[in-house]
């Protein structure tokens, strides 16, 4: 990381493989920094030419004889390692390798890519790529890319200042500059675009981490096919959250076809999607589905403060479109509340009777011509009933926004709550420019506008949750053995007891007589369960009988659950007191190959396979995050009770999840799987019980 600044803001550039033909890639990377106004020396390196595009050319990097911060390398793949070694020997601090033909080309070229990483580490040279498209840094006037997406003419001049710019970091180079191109045209300010390519040395997270302290940057757009360091992701995301700078991510490669494409594109292996969703949600990372959504969200974060809630005030000159936006807002978890009567009376003073003052506020075309638009916006902006204001208008002509520009800018400058515009016609260039000058973003999609407001509210809630959550301090976490082992319900019981997880009273029987005696001692109906490391799913194999009562019934049940194949090594039969009924949940731990241990909660018993209503989170976390995880379940409302049932003990479930997270974190790398299913949840204050358990230890 020491030399990463030499890549992003070099004082001098060498271009290895430079070409005099500005139409070719190797020529474009000479022309681009010249056209971009880079004010440091540029040294083309190509032994076949003495001059390239008006610049003196050099036969080698060593022949330059001056300090070089950044080398752009665009030569055949088989020559890259040698050139990189020459750069290191000449004291070059950083390199961007534009050459392709590495891991994305298949296994035979993987060694070439690994060699690049080895050279970078051994010689202390920072390397971006290979298979990079280059980079752009606005403040350094650095355009070091061959992408045509970097060339934007006639875009609105976006406001700059603290928190106003977006940095784009992309494993896919062409897509990163496409996002930049689209965003510039709608008036979003960008500080950097970096294409990390195959990431032989530096990865996307290295660049994000380096740029986080930049006061100009208010949000990051990150396009990834694979996260190569899970622990680093959580660390960088936490730093970003501490600074209030959202990471807006497009994770590519969900489908099987996409995974094949990822292998051929950047040599990446895409991870399990449930794990990515869980980690992103836990870390406050905002996931977007396409380029427009990335930009919709980033535009809001770089122009708006965070809201204190989810109430949206809508001002519209079209009643129908205002209602439509209200519908979409509510679909995105926002509220469009009816305004209190006093505020309605203030609005009625300048809105005709055929307009609307309840919310959405329909000012009508007549009121608009009399200044009603700004009046309504300001009243809603000032109201404690609203946490954000969305203005619906037609921006096909610039007349209205030209007249209101100064007032819009005055309100927006207060930065007390989000203010966004939605144009139901495509905005004219002049109208868009006026809004951008006023510091306000204009949306052309109902979904995009609502998604932006939703993201602001979600991120605000995430920061509150992050500040409120703390780890449990009163738990003595046991250590699992280092060897691979399967713990049945009986052998797992001591670990669960140490964690404070309740289970029904039980005895282990080795024969029918012991089973009958155990049942008699427990009194009432019992369950008989075969215990074997070879039988992790014992119910499916007929190894469980429930609700058994009486000596004869217990003996018969014992014979039934022990009628197993000879290759099943039986530890004994668990005779367990039947527990009272409650809501059946499931909780557990799974080992993800990318992110490590994840804790899971959901509705359990027979439902778990049918509904798959489960949620996951990386470890460790406290009870506040655990409560949020529970609330993320689709059926979470069932836990609050209703006309036929009382609220269940959600607090006990949250504590159990927090305890499991500490157990998983303490035994990181050892737990392959832990299942508590069913986990029965009782009425509020009465706790829970784990009615079955399994721990699979994979060893260190």
N, C-alpha and C positions, 0 to 999 in steps of 0.2 A: 504493500500500500504506500510505501514511502515515495515512490516515483510515479504514483498514479496522476498527480497533478501535472506531470510532464506530458501525459497523454491528453488531458483535458484542456490545459492552458499552456501549450509550449511557447517558448520564445523563438525557436527555430525548428525547421522541418526539413528532413531529407526524404526524397521520394525514390525508392529503389524499384527500378523497372519502369521509370518514367518514359513517356512516349511524346513525340512532337504532335501526334494526331489527337486533337482535342475531342474527336468523336469516339475514340476508343476508351475503354475503362482506364487504361494506364495513362492516357492523356487527360482524361476528365479530372483525375486526382491531382494533376498539375494546374489545370485551368481553374478548378473550384476555389482553392485558397487564394489565388490571385484575384479572381472576381469578387471574392468575399471580403477583400480588404485586409487580409492578414498582413500585419506590419513588421513581421520578423523576416529573417532571411529564409529563402526556399532553395534547397539544393537538389536538383534532379540528378539521379545517379543512373547512368546507362553508358557503358563503355563504347557503344556504337555511335554516340553523338557528342559533339562539343558544345552544342547549344540546343536547348529545348524550350519552345514557347517563349523566346526572348531571355531565357535564363541560362547562365553558364552551366554546363553539365559536367559531371565528374565520373571517372571510370569506376570508382569504388567509394564506399563510405569512408575509408581511411584517407583517401585523397582529398577530402574536403578540408581537413586541417583546421577546423573550427568546432566549437561546442555545438552539439545537436541534441535537442531535447526529445524530439519525436521522429521516428522513422515510419513512413508508410510503405509497406512492402506488397508489391503486386508482381510476383514472378511465379514460374511454375512451382508446384508443391514440392517437388524433390529438391529444389534449390533453396527453399525457405530456411531450413535449419542452418545451413552454412551462412546465409546472409545475416540471420539473427545473431549467430556467434560473432561475425565480423562487427555487427553493431555494438554488441556488448564489449568487445575488445577496444572499440573506438570510443567508448564512454557514453554511448547513446543511452538515455535514461528510460525511454519507453518506445514501444512499437505497436502499430496496428497492422495486423496481417490481413490483407484483403484477399489473398490467394485462396482458392478453393481446392478441393481434391484431397480432403483429409478424412476424418471419421465419418462424414456424411456420405463418403464414397464406398464405404464398406470396410470389412475387417482388415483387409490388406493395408489400408492407409491409416489405420488407428495408430500404429507404431510411429508414423511420421508426426502425428499430432502429439503423442505422448512425449516424443523427443523435444518438441517445442517447449512443453511445460517444464521438462527437466532443465533445459538451457536457461529458461527464465528464472527458475529457482536457484540454480547454481551460480548465476552471474548477477543476480539482483536487478535484472531489467524487467520492467512492467510490460506485460504483453496482453493485448486485446485481440481476440480472434483465435484461430484463423477463420476464414469464411465470413469475415466481417464486411459490412458495407461502408464502414467508416463512422465519423462522428461530426457533430456540430456543437459549437459553443458560441452563443450570441455575444456575450460580454467580451470574449477574447477575439471576436471577429474571425472565428475559425470555422471554415467550411471544408472539412477534410473527408469528403464522400463523393462517390460517383453516382449517387442516387439522384434521379431527376426530381424526386419528391422534395428535395431540399430547396428547389427553386420556386419561390412563391412571389408572384407579381400582383400588385393591386389589392392586397389584403388590407382590411381595416387595421389601423394602428392601435394595437392593444396597449392598455395601460401597464406600466412597469412600476415596480416598487416592492417593498417587503411582502412576501407571501403571494405575489401576483403571478408568478411564472410557474410553468409545468416543466418538469424534466422527464424525458422519455428514455427508458432503458429497455432495450429489446434484444432478445436472442435472435429473432428474425429481423434482419436488417431492413429489408424492403418494407415490411409492415410498419416498423418504427417510423420510418420517414414518411410513409403514407398517412399515419396518424398525425404527424407534424403538419403535413401539407393540408389535410382537412381542417385541422384545428386553427391554423393561421388564417384560413379563409373565413372562419367564423369569428375571428377577433380574439383568439386566445393567445396569451403571451407564452413563449417557450424560452427556457434558458439553455437547455442541452438536449441533444439527441445522441444516444450512444448505441451502436450495434455491437453486441458482444460476441456474436457468431457462435463458434463451437466451444469457446471458453476453455482453451487448453491451459490457461493460467488464471487470468482475472475473470470473474463471473459477474452477472448482473448485480448481485448483492454487494459486491465490492464497490461498484460505482455508486449505488444508492447510499451505502454507508459513508462514502467519501463526501458526497454532495449534501447529506442531511444538514450540516451546519450552515449551508448557504442561505442567508436571510431572504434572498429573492425568491427562492423556491417555496411554493405553498402546497404542492402536491406532486406525486410521482405517478406516472403511467408506466407499468412494467408488463412486458409481454414475454411470457416464458413457456417453454415446452416441458421443462423439467427443472425442479428445484434441486440443485446439486448438494446443498448443505442445509439440512433441516434445522439444526440447532442455530445456524447462522441466520436463517430466515426469522426465527422467533426473536433472536437477539436484535436484529436490525429493525424488525417491526416494533419492538418495544421502545427502541430509541426514537423511532418515528412518532410513536404515540406520545412519548414524553414531550416531544416538540409540537404535537398537534398537527403533524403533516401526514395526511392519509396516503397509503399505498393503494393505488387502484390497479388491479391486476386482471389481465386476460390470460387464463391458463389454457393453453392449447393442448389438444390431444386427448379428448374424452373417448372418442369412438375407436373401434378396432382399426378402421381405415386411417384415422388420424394418427394412431400409434405407429402404424407402418410408415406413414408419411414422416413422422418425427424421426424415425430411425434413419431414413434416407436424407433428411434435411439437415439436422444438426447432430446426429448421432446420439439423440436423447432417448431415454426410456421414460415414458410417462407413468406416473404413480396412480394408486387407487384414488378415484375421484372423491369417495366419501372422506378420505383422509385429508385431501386438499381442502374440501369444503369446511371440515371441522377445524383445521388449523387456521384457515383464513378467518373464519368467524371468531375464533378465540383470540386471534391477534389483532382484530380490528381491520384486517385487510379487506378491501371492497372488491368484490369480483364482478367483472363486467362481461357481457356476452358478445359484443361486437365493437367496431371502431367508434361508431356514433355514441354508444353508451359510455365508453371510456371518456370521450370528450364531453358529453353531457355532464358527467359527474365531476370531472376535473374543472370544467368551467365554473361550476357552482362553488367549489372549494377555493378557487382563486379569485372569486369576486364577492363572496358572501361570508358573513360571520356564521358561527354555528347557532342553530335555534335552541331555545330552552324547552321546546316541546314539539308536538306534532300538529298543532292547529294552524290551518292555512286560511288566509283571507284571499278571496278571488275577486278581482275587479275586471269587468269585461264590458266591451261595447257590443257584444253579441250574446244575447241570453242563452241561445242554444249551445254555443261553444263553451260558455262559462259553466253550464251544467255538465257538459261532457268532461271538462277538466276536473270538476268536482268528483264525478264518478271515478275517473282514473286515479285521482289522489286517494280516494278511499280504498280503491283496489290495492294501492301501494302502502296501506297501513297508516295513512294520514287522515286527519279529520278536517271537515269543513263545517265548523260549528255555526249555528244560528246566532246572529249578533244580538247583543242585549238591546232593549228598547230605546235607551238613551242614544246609543250610537245610530240606531236606525232613524231616529228623529233628526239627528244631525245630517245624515245622508239625504233624507227626504227634502231637506231645505233646497237642494239643487238638482235632485233627480225627479223626473216626471212620474206621475202616478203609474204609468204603464212600464216603468222601469222596475228594478228589484233592489231591495235594501236588506234582505235577510242574510245573504251570503250563499251563493255568489251575488256580488253587487253589480247589477246591470245598469250602467250609467246611461245607456242609449246614445245614439249618435247626436241627439239634440244637446244633452248635457255635456258631451265631449267638446262640442263647439264653444261652450261657455266656460271651459276650464274645469269641468266636473271630474275629468280623469285624474288630475293631480290632486284635487280635493279629496276624492275617494281614496286614492292611494295613501295619502298622508293620514287620513282618519284611521284607516285600517293598520297602517304602520305604527301609529301611536297607541293603538288599542291593546290592552293587556290580554284580550281574548285571542289575539293572533300571535303565532310564533314565526310566521313567514307570510309574505305577500306575493301572489302571482298575478300578473297583469296580462289579460287577453286582449290582443289588438290585431289589426291588419297593418302590416309594415310594407305593403306593396308600394305605398307612396311615403315620402319622407316628411310631408307637411306637418303632421301632428307631432312627431317626435322632434322635429326641428324647433317647433314652438315651445315644447315642454322640456327640451334638453337640459337647460340650466336648473330647472326645478327637480328633474329626475336625479341629476348629479348631486344636488344639495341633499336630497333624502338619502341617496345611496351612500354619501360620504359619512353619514352618521354611523353606519356599520353596527346597527343595533339588532337587526334581524335580516334574514335573507329576503332579497327583492329580485325576482326574475320576471322576464317578459316571455310570453308565448305568442308567436305570430301564426295565425291560421292561413295566411298566404305566405308565399316565399318573400322574404324581405328584400327590398331594393338595396343596392349597394350603399346609397346615401343614408337610408334609414338605419341600416345595420351599423354603419360607421358612427352615426350620431349616438346610438345606444352604447356602443363600445367606448366612445369618448366619455360618456357619462359613467362608465365603470359598470354597466349592467349587461348581463348576458341575455341573448335572444335565442329562444328555442323554437324549432319548427316541428316538433313532435310532442303530442300530448304525453305519450309514454316517457319521452326523454325528460320533459319538464318535471313530471311527477317522480320519476326515478331519481333525479337530481335532488329534489326536496327530501325524498325518503332517505337517500344516502347521507345527507347532512344531519337529519334527525337520528339516524342509526349511529353515526359516528359520535355525535354528541352523547348519546346514551352509552356507547361503548366506553368513552373516556370517563364518564361518571362511574361505570361499573369497575373499570380498571383501578380507579382511585379508591373505591370502597372495598375491594376484595383483599383479603389477607389470608395467609396460610394458617391452618390449625397448629397450635403450639402444644396441645395437651395429649398428643398421640405418640406412644412408643412404637415405632415401626419395626416389625420383625424382619430378619434377613433370611431369605430363602437359601437353600444349599446351592453350591456352585455347579453341581452335577445335573444332568438332564434327568427329569423325574416327573411322573404323573401323580398328583395328589388327589385321591378320591374324596368324597364328601367327609368321610371319617378322618382321613389323614390331613385334610385341609382344615379341619375344625379348630386345632390349636392356633393356627395363624389368624383365622377369622375372629376367634375369641380375643386374641391379643389386640386386634384392631377394634374391638368393641362391637362387632357385628353379631347380633343375636341369632340363635338358631333353636329349633325345638329340642327338647331333651331327648337323648338317644343312647342306645347301648349297641355294642358290636357282638353279634352271636356267631359261633362257629358250628353250631348244629341246631337241630329243631328244638331240643330240650332248652338250650340256652335262649333261643328265640322266644319260646313260650314263657320262660321265667322273666325275661326282660319285658315282655308285653304286660305281664301281670303286675310288675313293679311300676310300670309307667301309668297304668290304669287308663281305661277308655280306648277308643280306636287308635290303631297304630298303622304306620307304613313300614313295609319291608322292602329293602333296597339292596341288591347285590353290589358289593364293593370290589372293584377290580380296576387296576390301571389299564387293562386291556379292554375295558368296557366304558369309555367316557360317556357314551350316550345309552345308558342302561335301560331307560324306559322303552326306547325303540326296539331293543333286543328282548323285551319281556322280562327285564330284571327288576321291575318295580310293581308292587301291589299296594294299593291304597285302601284306607278305611277298614282295616282288618280288626275283628274283635272276637275274643273267645279262644280257648286253648286249641281246639280242633282246627279252627280257621287259620290260626297263626301257623300251626304245623304244616297245613296244606299250602299256605302261601310260601312258606320257607322252601318246600319242595319245588314249587313253581319257579321262584326266582333263582334257584340254584341249578335248574335244568338248562345248563349252558354248554356250548361246545367244549371239548377237552382242552383246547388250546387257551382257554380263558383261565388265568391264574386268579383264583378267588381269595381276597383278603378276609372275607367274612360277609355276613349280612347285617346291615344296619337296621335296627328296630327303633323306629322314631315315633314319638308322640305326634298325632295329627294336630296341625295348627288350626286356629280359627280362620275362617275365610276373610278375605279382604281383597283389595285391588292387586292383581298380580302384575309385577313389573319384572324387568330384567336389568341387571347391572353387570359390568365386567370390564376386563382389560384385554386389549389386543395389541400385538406387536406389528406396526407398519414398517415396511422395509425402508421407507423414506424418512418418516417422522418419529419412529420409535414408538414407545408405549402411548396408547390412546385409551381413555376411559369412555365407556359406553353406558347409556341408560335408555330404557324404552319400556313399552308395554309388553309384558312377558307372557309366560305360559304358552298356550297354544297360539296366541295372537302374534307372537314375534315373527313367525315365518309367513303368516298371512298378511299382516299389515305393514311389517317392517317400519313401524313408527319408532325409530331409534335416533339418538343423537350422540355425537362423539366430540371429545375435546382432548387436546394434548395435555400432558402433565408437567408440573403440578399446578393446582389451583385451589382456591378457598371456597367457602360456602356460598358467597355471593355469585361467583361464576357458576357454581353448581346449580344454584336456583335458576339462573338464566338458561342453563343447559336444559333443565327440566321444562322450563316454560317454552323452549323452542320446539317441543314435541307437538305434533299436529293435534293430538288428543289431550293436551295439557289441561283443558278446561274440565275434564272429567275429575281431576284431582281436587277441584274446588267444591265438589258436592253439588247438591241440587235439591229438588223437592223430595226425592226418595233416599238421599244419602247425605251424610255429613262430609265435610272437608277432611281429607286424609292428612297424615303427618308428613307434609312436604319437607319440613325442616329436618326431619330424621333422614329422609332420602338424600337431601342436599349434603348433610354431614357425612353420610356413608360414601357418597361420590368423592367428596374432598379427601376422605381417609384413603379410599382406593387410589386416588391420584398420588398421594404421598407414598403409599406402598409401591406403586408402579415406578415412581421416580427413584425411590431408594433402591429398588431391585432392577434398575434399568439394565436391559440386556439379558435379563434372566427369565422374565415372564413371557412365555409365548402366548398364553391364553389364561384368562380367569373368567369363569362364568358363575353368576349367582342367578339361577333361574329355576323356579320362580322365586322372586323376592316379594313377599306379601307386605303390602302397606296398609296400616290400620288407621283408625280415626285420629284426628289431630291430638297430639299428646300421648298417643299409645304406641308410637314407634313402628318397627318393622321386624320381619324375620326372614332369614335366608333359608328356604326350604330345600335347596339343593346347591351344591357347590362343586367346582372342579378347578384345579390349578395345574397347568402344564408348564413345567420349568424346562427351558431349553439350555440352561447352563450358560456360563460366561463365554 
